[in-house]
Amino acid sequence: MKLTICSQCTVLSAMLLGFASSATLTVYGQEKVVAGQKILTIQREYTKPGKEGAAHAKTEAAFAKAMGDAKATDYYYALTSLSGRPRALFLSTYASFADLEAERKKVDSNATLADELDRANEADGDVLAETSSSIWVRRDDLSLNQGYRVGARYEELTQFVVRPGHMSEWTELVKLVIDAYKKGVPDAHWGTYELVYGGGGTFLVITTVRSGEEIDAEFTKDPKFIEALGPEGMKKLEALEASCVESRQSNLFRIAPKMSYPPSALVQAEPDFWTPKP
């Protein structure tokens, strides 16, 4: 974890299957949800063959310790891949770009912390094959019941690349899906983020998941979504998707507390998970 800004990227129904971190704990129905902030940064780290798992977790623990010892407030949490190439994602959220800048300046101005992070970076580099960074902005109008659900152990990430000149169709498509989910599967939840730096025309849909049983249950809800959409709605959805979506990629990740430096709202909501006793 390099405290730069990062990237990567699971369905907008049997297509749109929320992330957030930091700040406020709220309750939606009987679920506790940690509300997130507007700006999302993701750092993606691909590991060398045989260096995933414990080897990468060990190097990442040095970052978390350095940040904790310095009482830094630039928080993040980690996801490790269960599909695709072995990799880890590090997610941070900020209220604004000014807030992002202020947090990074605080880290850079702490000479002791900067030295510790440099040493951690050198060790981390020995296990990494590739890294990349990206910055996203949350689109509330394209999200549903968003937020980090307390008790989550996995996250589904789906990346959509929209064809140039077809953004209005994409917006129409997502709102069609949202309306159908509100009618047929009202407990559905996801956060949608638009890529603003690190590429273009790309959207990331993130859903928090508590268990494998929840993933199984998602597939059983498809008929309810289709019924709510109706035959004409399905035709419209398929036509819009064919017209505006250039590509779609879905992946499943496990939340990795030992590789994370989580904000206090997450720790307070679930201390045994985020800070387990030895």
Secondary structure, DSSP 8 states (H G I E B T S, - for coil): --SS-B-----HHHHB-----SSEEEEETTEEEEE--SEEEEEEEEE-TT-TTHHHHHHHHHHHHHHHHTT----EEEEEESSSSSEEEEEEEESSHHHHHHHHHHHHH-HHHHHHHHHHHHHHHTTEEEEEEEEEEE-GGG-BS-SEETT--EEEEEEEEE-TT-HHHHHHHHHHHHHHHHHH-TT--BEEEEEEESSSSEEEEEEEE--HHHHHHHHHTHHHHHHHHHHHHHHHHHHHHHHHEEEEEEEEEEEEEEEEE--HHHHHH-HHHHS---
